[in-house]
Structures are given as structure tokens and as C-alpha cells.
Amino acid sequence: MIDPGKLNTRLTLETPVESGDGQGGVVRSFAPQNVVWAQLAPRAAREGVTADADGAVLRITITLRGGVALTRAHRLVDGAKIYRIIAWRERDHGALIEIDAELHQSPSS
């Protein structure tokens, strides 16, 4: 069991919202779903180029209290930082959720 005092970062869980673009396609945006307290633990970073945008990807383990419904389409936000959910697993018989996430950082940030 994690000490509740270690859940010291306030994150907003955002859910994807799709709407028509008027041309037969969709536009995806995100809407706040819930505010959660989390523990963030940085892991290894890697450099790379994606779609001609270089930068670093910081891997992070995010721990939340259990009972949060997640999909890989959700994301977690802390101000300007957007954490993309890669995978998650339950810990302590469902009392906690441990999330593998990535934070993309450009050289200018």
C-alpha cells in the first residue's frame, strides 16, 4: 500500500471527444473527465525524431488510486505537460493503478 501523502501531484484525466469536421472526417479534442492525485516517478528518457519534430521522450510511471476507468485514448495533463498513456496495471488488489506514460519534450521546452 502506498502512503497517501506520496500522491502529491494533481493531474487532470482527459477523455477524447470526436466531432465531425464537415468534410466526412473527424476532429479529436479532449475534455476534462476527472481530477486525480498521483505519484510521478521518472524513468529513462530517449531521443528521437517523429514527423520531423525532434525532441526527447521522458518515460514516467504514474500511480493513482484505483477505481479510475482508463483507456489508451485517455491522457493525463498537468498544466502544459501532457502524459500519453502507454499501458497500466492494478497493484495491491486494485487499490492502486500504475500507469506507464510518456511525456514528449521538444528542444525549446
N, C-alpha and C positions, 0 to 999 in steps of 0.2 A: 504494500500500500504506500502510495506517495504522500508525503507531507503536504497538506493543502496549501501551506504557505509557499511552496515551490511553484504553484500555479500562479505566477506573478506577472504574466503578460496578457493584456486584454486584446483579443482578436475578434474580428467580425467574420462570421461564416456567411459567404455569399453563394446564392444559388443561381444557376444560369436561367435566363429568360430569353426565349426566342420569339421574334415577331417578324412578320412579313416585310420585305423591302420594297414591295410594289412591282418587282420585276420577276416574281416567281421564286426568289431565293429567301433566305432568312438572315436576319441580323441578330447576333447574340450579344446580349448585355448581361450584367449581373445585378442582382437585387439583394440587399441585406436580409438574411434569414434569422440570425441569432447572434448574440454576443456571448463569447465564451472566454473563460480564463484558461491559460495554457502555460506549460513549461516548454521553452525552446532550448534545444541542445544542438549546436552546430556540429556538422560532420565535415568530411573532406570536401574541398572545392575543386572544380575542374574548369579549365579554359576551353573555349570552343567558338565556332562561328556557326550561326544559324540564320539562314535567309539574309546573308550579307550583313549581319549585325554581330560584331564580336563582343566578347564580354566573358564573365565568369558565372558559373552556376554554383551556388552555395547549397549544399545538401544539409537539411535540417531535420531533426526528429522533434516532432511536436506532440506533447502529451496533453490530453484533455480528459475531463471526467467522462464516464460512459454515458450512454443514452442519447448520443448525438447521431442522427441519421446522416450518413455520408454517401456520396458517390464520387467517382474520379472527376466528374464535371464541376463539382463544388470547388471553391477556393477559399483560402483564409487571408484576411487583409489586416495589416497593421499600418495605418496611415498610407504612405506611398509604397510600402512593401507589400507585394502580392506573392503569396506562397501557393504553388501549384501542387495539388495532392497527387502523389505517385501511387501510394499503397497505404494500407492501415491494418492494424490487428488489435484485438482486445487483449488486455492484461488484467490480472487479478480478478479473474472470473467475471469480466465485463464491467468492472468498476472504473477502468480507465481505457482510453483508446490511444494507441501510439501510432502516429502518422509519419510516414516518410514523405517529405516535401522538398521542393526545390524553389530557391529564390534566384531569379536571373538578375544579374547586375551588369550594367553597361560601364565602360571605362570612365564615362563622365559622371557617374553617380558615386 
